[in-house]
């Protein structure tokens, strides 16, 4: 039996406070993580208001359309649809990104890829760098780097046309479409002029979840986010060797590779980057102490 939200929103003019409380009860009854936050975000989306407005206008009465829309979104969230797919918004690197079915939702830990890339570029950050983001998804890494590196030219690749449509819209939304190009294809095979113009930086957040671990993922991830952006074989390691091989061909001598990795993958990925053609190998831990990003330079010799 559904909790009280549906009854609340059918009142003649449901008050904001009652509607929000009903939304929280609905999501809590579905045993969802961060139910209160999700209820707030969904109501903010329906009303096109921020959180401060919600709590300074408790007397506001929702229209019938607003109440019905809020009830529908709360029901969908209770069925496991990610909040970000319902609001079509996710923040990354202080920028707003459109997300929805068919594209991976940017995670806070992926910001470490941007941080490591910027730190390791150091004095070269003002140069006219050529950068590739492999498996760009929503375009979050490429767009964050474009914001921080005003002289860079950046390409993003992905096997998903649906994801690339989000990336192109996100570049336009953040006023950066003139400095980014997106190509559909595997790894870097689809990039034009690759033989004549190499990259100074390649970044990637490749799929790295083991298929055997799928049952342990949160429901909203397992059932709704694109499998091709999550899973990389039975052990989660299948993408790293081909990615590193492609990067070795596409980087300029001394060029930098920065890759997000999964839990316990650092030793394996590090072994792939221990050949003589790579140097200056580093692993960076996230805030939880997990080795999250691995980076190395292509040897200049």
C-alpha positions as CSV (number, residue, x, y, z in Angstrom):
1,X,0.0,0.0,0.0
2,X,1.3,3.4,-1.0
3,X,2.2,5.9,1.8
4,X,0.5,9.2,2.3
5,X,2.0,11.3,-0.6
6,X,-0.7,10.4,-3.1
7,X,-3.4,11.4,-0.6
8,X,-1.7,14.6,0.4
9,X,-1.2,15.9,-3.2
10,X,-4.9,15.3,-4.0
11,X,-5.9,18.0,-1.4
12,X,-7.5,21.1,-2.9
13,X,-4.3,23.1,-2.6
14,X,-1.6,21.0,-0.9
15,X,0.7,23.1,1.2
16,X,4.5,22.9,0.5
17,X,5.4,21.6,3.9
18,X,2.8,18.8,3.7
19,X,3.8,17.9,0.2
20,X,7.5,17.7,1.1
21,X,6.8,15.6,4.2
22,X,4.6,13.3,2.2
23,X,7.4,13.0,-0.4
24,X,9.9,12.1,2.3
25,X,7.6,9.4,3.7
26,X,7.1,7.9,0.3
27,X,10.8,7.6,-0.5
28,X,11.7,6.5,3.0
29,X,9.1,3.7,2.8
30,X,10.9,2.5,-0.4
31,X,14.1,2.2,1.7
32,X,16.0,4.6,-0.6
33,X,19.3,6.2,0.3
34,X,19.2,10.0,1.0
35,X,15.4,10.0,0.9
36,X,15.0,13.4,2.4
37,X,17.5,15.0,0.0
38,X,15.8,13.3,-3.0
39,X,12.4,14.6,-1.9
40,X,13.8,18.1,-1.7
41,X,15.5,17.9,-5.1
42,X,12.4,16.6,-6.8
43,X,10.2,19.3,-5.3
44,X,12.8,22.0,-6.2
45,X,12.7,20.6,-9.8
46,X,8.9,20.8,-10.0
47,X,8.7,24.3,-8.6
48,X,11.9,25.5,-10.3
49,X,13.0,26.9,-6.9
50,X,16.1,26.4,-4.8
51,X,16.3,24.8,-1.3
52,X,16.4,28.2,0.5
53,X,13.1,29.1,-1.1
54,X,11.4,25.8,0.0
55,X,12.2,26.5,3.6
56,X,11.4,30.2,3.6
57,X,8.0,29.6,1.9
58,X,6.3,26.8,3.9
59,X,2.9,28.5,3.3
60,X,3.1,28.1,-0.5
61,X,0.3,26.0,-1.9
62,X,1.1,23.8,-4.9
63,X,-1.2,23.9,-7.9
64,X,-2.9,20.7,-9.0
65,X,-0.4,20.3,-11.8
66,X,2.6,20.8,-9.5
67,X,1.2,18.4,-7.0
68,X,0.5,15.8,-9.6
69,X,4.0,16.2,-11.1
70,X,5.7,15.9,-7.7
71,X,3.7,12.7,-6.9
72,X,4.7,11.1,-10.2
73,X,8.4,11.9,-9.7
74,X,8.3,10.6,-6.2
75,X,6.7,7.4,-7.4
76,X,9.3,6.9,-10.1
77,X,12.1,7.5,-7.6
78,X,10.6,5.0,-5.3
79,X,10.8,2.5,-8.1
80,X,14.6,3.0,-8.4
81,X,14.9,5.7,-11.1
82,X,17.9,7.9,-10.2
83,X,17.0,11.3,-8.9
84,X,19.4,12.8,-11.5
85,X,17.4,11.2,-14.3
86,X,14.2,12.7,-13.0
87,X,15.6,16.3,-12.5
88,X,18.0,15.9,-15.6
89,X,20.7,17.6,-13.5
90,X,24.0,16.7,-11.9
91,X,26.7,19.1,-10.7
92,X,30.4,18.3,-11.5
93,X,33.4,20.6,-11.0
94,X,31.0,23.4,-10.0
95,X,29.2,23.1,-13.4
96,X,25.7,21.9,-14.3
97,X,25.3,18.9,-16.5
98,X,22.3,17.4,-18.2
99,X,21.9,13.7,-17.6
100,X,19.2,11.1,-18.3
101,X,18.7,7.6,-19.4
102,X,21.6,6.3,-21.6
103,X,24.4,8.3,-20.0
104,X,26.4,7.6,-16.8
105,X,25.8,10.1,-14.0
106,X,29.0,12.0,-13.1
107,X,30.4,11.0,-9.7
108,X,32.3,13.3,-7.3
109,X,35.3,10.9,-7.2
110,X,35.7,11.4,-11.0
111,X,36.7,15.0,-10.2
112,X,40.1,13.5,-9.1
113,X,40.8,12.8,-12.7
114,X,40.5,16.6,-13.4
115,X,42.6,17.5,-10.4
116,X,45.4,15.1,-11.2
117,X,45.5,16.2,-14.8
118,X,45.7,19.9,-13.9
119,X,48.3,19.2,-11.2
120,X,50.5,17.2,-13.5
121,X,50.2,19.7,-16.4
122,X,51.4,22.4,-14.0
123,X,53.3,25.1,-15.9
124,X,52.0,23.9,-19.2
125,X,48.4,24.7,-18.4
126,X,48.4,27.9,-20.5
127,X,49.7,26.2,-23.6
128,X,47.6,25.3,-26.6
129,X,47.3,21.7,-25.5
130,X,45.5,19.0,-27.5
131,X,43.5,16.7,-25.2
132,X,41.4,13.6,-25.6
133,X,38.7,12.3,-23.2
134,X,38.1,8.6,-24.0
135,X,34.6,7.4,-23.0
136,X,33.4,10.9,-22.4
137,X,29.8,10.1,-21.5
138,X,28.1,13.3,-20.4
139,X,31.3,15.2,-21.3
140,X,32.0,16.1,-17.7
141,X,35.7,15.6,-17.7
142,X,36.3,17.2,-21.1
143,X,34.1,20.2,-20.2
144,X,35.7,20.7,-16.8
145,X,39.2,20.7,-18.4
146,X,38.0,23.1,-21.1
147,X,36.9,25.5,-18.4
148,X,40.2,25.3,-16.7
149,X,42.5,25.3,-19.8
150,X,41.3,28.1,-22.0
151,X,43.8,27.5,-24.7
152,X,43.2,23.7,-25.0
153,X,41.5,22.0,-27.9
154,X,39.6,18.9,-26.6
155,X,38.0,15.9,-28.3
156,X,35.7,13.4,-26.6
157,X,35.0,9.9,-27.8
158,X,32.3,7.4,-26.9
159,X,30.6,4.3,-28.3
160,X,27.2,5.7,-27.4
161,X,25.5,8.1,-29.7
162,X,23.0,8.8,-26.9
163,X,25.7,9.8,-24.5
164,X,27.4,12.0,-27.1
165,X,24.1,13.9,-27.6
166,X,24.2,14.8,-23.9
167,X,27.9,15.7,-24.1
168,X,27.2,18.1,-27.0
169,X,24.3,19.7,-25.2
170,X,26.4,20.1,-22.0
171,X,29.2,21.7,-24.0
172,X,26.7,24.2,-25.4
173,X,25.1,24.8,-22.0
174,X,28.4,25.7,-20.5
175,X,29.4,27.9,-23.5
176,X,32.3,25.7,-24.5
177,X,31.0,24.0,-27.7
178,X,33.5,25.9,-29.9
179,X,36.4,24.2,-28.2
180,X,35.2,20.7,-28.0
181,X,34.6,18.0,-30.7
182,X,32.9,14.7,-30.1
183,X,33.3,11.5,-32.1
184,X,31.4,8.2,-32.0
185,X,33.6,5.1,-31.9
186,X,35.7,2.9,-29.8
187,X,38.7,4.4,-27.9
188,X,40.5,6.7,-30.3
189,X,39.9,4.9,-33.6
190,X,37.3,7.5,-34.6
191,X,39.5,10.6,-34.1
192,X,40.4,12.4,-37.4
193,X,44.0,13.3,-38.1
194,X,45.3,11.1,-35.3
195,X,48.5,10.2,-37.2
196,X,49.5,13.8,-37.9
197,X,48.6,15.4,-34.6
198,X,49.2,13.7,-31.3
199,X,47.8,14.6,-27.9
200,X,49.6,16.1,-24.9
201,X,47.0,14.7,-22.5
202,X,44.6,11.8,-22.6
203,X,42.1,11.3,-19.8
204,X,39.5,8.6,-19.3
205,X,37.0,7.2,-16.8
206,X,36.5,3.8,-18.5
207,X,34.1,1.1,-17.4
208,X,35.7,-0.8,-14.5
209,X,33.0,-2.7,-12.6
210,X,33.2,-6.4,-12.6
211,X,30.1,-8.1,-13.9
212,X,30.3,-10.6,-11.1
213,X,29.7,-7.6,-8.7
214,X,26.6,-6.3,-10.5
215,X,24.2,-7.7,-7.8
216,X,26.0,-5.6,-5.2
217,X,25.4,-2.3,-7.0
218,X,22.7,0.1,-5.8
219,X,19.4,-0.7,-7.6
220,X,19.3,2.7,-9.4
221,X,22.8,2.0,-10.8
222,X,22.3,-1.7,-11.7
223,X,18.8,-1.2,-13.3
224,X,19.0,2.2,-14.9
225,X,22.6,3.4,-15.8
226,X,24.1,2.2,-19.1
227,X,25.8,-1.2,-18.7
228,X,28.4,-0.4,-21.4
229,X,29.6,2.5,-19.2
230,X,29.8,0.4,-16.1
231,X,31.0,-3.1,-16.8
232,X,34.3,-4.3,-18.2
233,X,34.3,-8.1,-18.1
234,X,34.1,-10.6,-15.3
235,X,36.8,-8.9,-13.3
236,X,36.3,-5.2,-14.3
237,X,39.8,-5.0,-15.9
238,X,39.1,-5.6,-19.6
239,X,39.3,-2.0,-20.8
240,X,42.6,-1.0,-19.3
241,X,45.0,-2.8,-21.6
242,X,43.4,-1.6,-24.9
243,X,43.0,1.9,-23.5
244,X,46.7,2.1,-22.6
245,X,47.7,0.6,-25.9
246,X,45.6,3.3,-27.8
247,X,47.1,6.0,-25.6
248,X,50.7,4.9,-26.3
249,X,49.9,5.4,-30.0
250,X,48.0,8.7,-29.7
251,X,50.1,10.6,-27.2
252,X,53.0,12.9,-28.1
253,X,56.4,11.9,-26.5
254,X,56.2,13.0,-22.9
255,X,52.4,13.2,-23.1
256,X,50.3,12.4,-20.0
257,X,47.7,9.7,-19.5
258,X,45.3,10.0,-16.5
259,X,42.8,7.2,-15.8
260,X,40.2,6.6,-13.2
261,X,40.4,3.0,-11.8
262,X,38.3,0.8,-9.7
263,X,38.9,-0.6,-6.2
264,X,42.0,-2.9,-6.1
265,X,42.9,-2.2,-9.8
266,X,46.0,-0.1,-9.1
267,X,48.4,-3.1,-9.1
268,X,47.2,-4.5,-12.4
269,X,47.0,-1.1,-14.2
270,X,50.4,-0.1,-12.8
271,X,51.9,-3.3,-14.2
272,X,50.6,-2.3,-17.7
273,X,52.3,1.1,-17.3
274,X,55.6,-0.4,-16.1
275,X,57.0,-1.0,-19.5
276,X,59.9,1.1,-20.8
277,X,57.7,3.2,-23.0
278,X,56.0,4.7,-19.9
279,X,57.6,6.7,-17.1
280,X,56.7,8.8,-14.0
281,X,53.9,6.5,-12.9
282,X,51.8,7.8,-10.0
283,X,48.7,6.5,-8.1
284,X,46.4,9.1,-6.4
285,X,44.0,8.2,-3.6
286,X,40.5,9.6,-3.2
287,X,39.0,11.0,0.0
288,X,38.2,7.5,1.2
289,X,41.8,6.4,0.8
290,X,41.2,4.3,-2.2
291,X,43.7,4.4,-5.1
292,X,41.3,6.1,-7.6
293,X,43.5,7.7,-10.4
294,X,46.6,6.4,-12.0
295,X,48.7,8.5,-14.3
296,X,51.9,8.1,-16.3
297,X,53.9,9.8,-19.1
298,X,54.8,8.4,-22.4
299,X,58.6,8.1,-22.5
300,X,60.2,10.7,-24.8
301,X,62.8,8.2,-26.0
